[in-house]
């Protein structure tokens, strides 16, 4: 089974692309309110966001980690990681 792309009714879980950098900076990484609930610090500038996108692309080569994209526009609006607990049993 191929898990590089998971398509739902309104969203797509897919691997990151460098072209996602701006939307991830604006919609997720640069939103300090989002990070209030996370262990990570916000990314607040384009240079850091480019580096973060590149790290995401590399990380996703070996892990079930995805950018969440709007199905109609393919705009990255979030991120998600999935771990396989046992064969065919996953958790977010």
Buried (B, 14 or more C-beta within 10 A) or exposed (E): EEEEEBEEEEBBBBBBBEEBBBBBBBBBBBBEEBBEEEEEEBBEEEEBBBEBBEEBBEEBEEEBBBBBBBEEEBBBBBBEEBEEEEEEEEEE
